[in-house]
Amino acid sequence: MQTLISRRSFLAAAACAPLSAADTPVIDFHQHTHYSGRTDDELVAHQRTMGVSLTVLLPAGSRYGLAADAWGNDSVVALARRYPKQFVFFANELPDLPETTAVLEKYLKLGAKGIGEQKFPVDCDSAPMRRVFDVARDYRVPVLIHFEHEHYNMGIERFHKVLEKYPAVNFIGHAQTFWGNIDRNHQQPVMYPKGPVTPGGISDRLLADYPNMWGDLSAGSGLNAMLRDEDHARAFLARRQDRLVWASDCNDREGRGEKCSGSQQLAAIRRLAPADALPKLLRGNALKLLNL
């Protein structure tokens, strides 16, 4: 009898125990269909290999494949319908087309959880982008933005004005210029800076000062931001743990190894972040943004 009671007590305690870093269910906030020619089946296998429980699919615009040969809205809807427990999707369109608002609204009504990846050659605070932000505000969904100096969503130094104008919209920053600007001494033309980080750069201040600013840790840019200065990364992940989401944005077919920046970033975060922050970084913050 004593053995039976002890076993029951053990199982009850185990059920209530916090998950370890390795066991925390993972949400991937950034993937694409047909990324560099990868098939849907290869993407599904890639995500399973990484241990991802839910993936956010970000479509391309109708006239531009996000410089990645990514496919558009109908493609992400189809894959999410095929695997409804494994994928959700965003809506997207070039911001400067006459039909932009109608396209975004069509896919939001079909169940899109947000808008993006907005990766088009416009200023981040331009009139076309404000049209996109108006839709996000009206439908109460987040917008994921690719910031890349002189290429996409230029003018990150002015983005604080957007955050002030749209306080009800959650904006998720991503890519080279967003992650370079965690460093106060960042030189804008440099896409993958090296060496120590001085806290207080533009992105770091946006995350600190605006509750509607979030960061997508994906791709080589997010990985570089963590590995270039691991002491800074530990402190950064700790102090911004409520505003960051892990994501992969990798186009390999394996889901492991040196070609998979997503799996490398996942390993880096598990190694560098405080243990109590991991459930937020790997899942909890994503659930908030997706309103799930």
N, C-alpha and C positions, 0 to 999 in steps of 0.2 A: 504493500500500500504506500509506504514512504517513497519507493522508487516511482510509482505512478504519479503521486502528487508532485514530486520534483520535476518529472518530465513535463507535466502540464504547466507548471510554473515557468519552466524554461521556455516552452513554446509560446506562452502568453507574453513573456518578456521580449522574446525575439520578434514577435509581431509588432510590438510597440517601439522597438529600437530604431533609431535613425539610420537611414541608408548610408552605406559607405560611399566614397567618391566613385568607386567602380560600379556600384549598384544603382546610382541615381539615374532615373529615367531621363533620357536626353531628347530635347527638341532641337532640331536643326532649322534655324530661321532663314536660311538662304540657299536655295538650290534652283536649278533651271532644267527644263526638259530639252533634250537634244543638244545639250551643252557640248560643243566641239564634235558633234556627230554621235555622242553617246546615246544608245537606245533607251527606251523606257525600262525595259527589263534589266539592263545594265545599271541604270540609276537605282532601281529597287534593290538590286543585289548590293550595290555600293553602300546604300544607307543601312541595310541590315548588317553588313560587315562592320560598320562603325558603331553599331549598337543604338541606332537612332529609332525612337519610338514614334515620332511625329515629325514630318518635314513640311516646311513652308515653300511652296513652289512660286517662283517669281517669273512671270511671263515677259517676253519682249514686246515691243511696240509693233504695230502693223507694218511699218516700213523700215524697221531697224532691229537687228538681232542682238542688241546689247554688246556688239563687238565680240560675240561668243558663239555665233550661229545658234543662239537660243530660239526656241519656238514661242508662239504667242498664246493669247488668252484661251483659245479653244483647246490647245494642247494641254495646258495645266488643268483645265476643267475635266478633260477626259481622263487623265491619270488619277486625279482626286476622286472621280466617280468610280473608277476601277478599284481603288484601294482607299475607301473612305475613312478607315481607321488609321491609315499611315500618312495621308497627305491632306493638307489644306492648301488653298491657293489665294493669290492676290490678283488684282486687276491692273492692267497697264495700258498706256497709249502715249505716243508722242504728245507733249503738252501744247504744241503750236499748230494743231490741226483743227479744222472747223468741227469735226465730229468727236473731239476728245471727251467732252463732258458726257455725251450720249453713250460712248463706248464704255467709259468707266462705270457709269450708272447701270448699264446693262449687266455687267459681270458682278457688280456689287449686289444687284438684286438676285443673281444666281448663287450667291453665297460667298463671294470673295471676302476675305478677312482684312484686307488692306489694299494699298496702292503701291506699286513698285515692281521692280527696281526702276526708279526714275534715273536713267542714265542717258541723257541727251544733251546736245551742245547748246545750252541756254544758261543764262545767269540764274542763280538759285533763287533770287528774289524778283524775277522778271514777271511781266503780266501773264504769259502762258503758264508759268509755274503757279501763280496765284489762282489760276483757274482750277488747277489740279487740287490745290490746297482747299479751295472752296468746296469741292466735292467731298474731300476727306472730312471736312468740318460738318457738312450736312449729313453724312452717313456715319459719322463717329468712328472712323477707322484710321489707323496709322498710315504714314507714308515713309517708305524706305528710299533713301537718296544716296546716289553715288557721287561723291565729291572728288573731282580730279582737275587740278589746276590747268587752265587753258584748254580744257577738253569738255568736261561735263559739270554742270551745276557750279559754274564759276562764281567767285565772290563770297567764299565762306566767311570772310571777315565781316560781312554784312548780314549773316544769317540770323544773328540775334534779333534783328528787326522782324523777321518772319516769325520767330518763336513768340515775340511779343504780340504780333498781330493775330496769331492763331493759338491762343493759350489752351484751347480745348483739343487741339490736334497733337498727337504724339508723333514726333519725327525721329527716324532712326538713321543715324549717320553711318556711312560705310566708305571704304576705299582709301586710296593713297593719301589724298589731301586731308581727309578727316583724321586718319591715324597719324600722319606726320605732324599734325598740329596739336597733338597732346604735349609736344615740346615747345616751350616758350621761345626757344631759339631756332625754330624750324625755318628753313629757306624754302619758299613755296615751290620753286621748280624741281626740287628733289623729291622723287617719288618713293624711294625706299631708303630713308636716312639711316645712318649707322651711328653707334656710339651712345654715350650717356644721354638721358633725357632730363631736362630741367622742367619740373612741373609748372603748370600755369599757362600752357599754350591755349590757342583759341578753342579747340575742341574740349580740352579739360575744363575751361571756364564755362563753356556752354553746358556741359554735363553738371557742373556745380551750381550754376545760377538759374537754370530753367528746368522745371519739373517735367516739361514735355520734350526734353532732349534725351535721346537714348543712343547707344552705340552697338553696332553689329560687328562682332570681333572676327569676322570671316576673312578668307582669302590670304594671299601672301602679304598684303598690307597689314592686316590685323596680327598675323603671326610675327611679322617683322617688328611691329610695335611692342610685342611682348618680349621677344628674344634679344633685341638690341641692347636692353638694359634690364636684366631680370630683377635686380633690386627695386628699380622703379616699378616694374610690372607687379611685383608683390604688393607694394603700397597702393598702386593704382587700382588693382582688382579689389583690394580691401575697401578703399574709400568710395569707389564707384560701383560697388556690388549691386546696388539697387537699380542701376540704369544701364546695365550691359546684358547682351544675350550672346551665347555661343552660336556660331553658324559655320558652315563649311565653305560654300561657294567654290568647290573644287571640281575639275572636269575629268579627273582620272576615272578609271573603271574598276579599281581594286578596293578602294576604301581603306587602304593601309599603305605603309611604306613612305619613302621619301618624295614620291610624286603626289601624294595626297596631303595637301596643306590642311584640309579639314581635320584629318586624324592627328596630324602633328599639333594643330592648335588645341584640339581636345586634350591631348596629353599634356601640353604646356599649361593649360588652365588647371587641370587636375593637380599638377605639380606645384604651381605658383600661387593659386588662390587659397585663402583660408578655408578650412574644411566646412565651416558653417555657412560660407558664401556659395558653395558649389550648387546646392539645390536651387538657388536663385539664378545663378549664371547659366546653368544647364537646362532649366525647366521653368521655374517659378516666374521669372520676369517675362518669358515668352508667353506664358498663359495669360498674364495681365494684359500684354499688348494685343493678344488675339481675342481677348474677352471670352476665354474658355473656362 
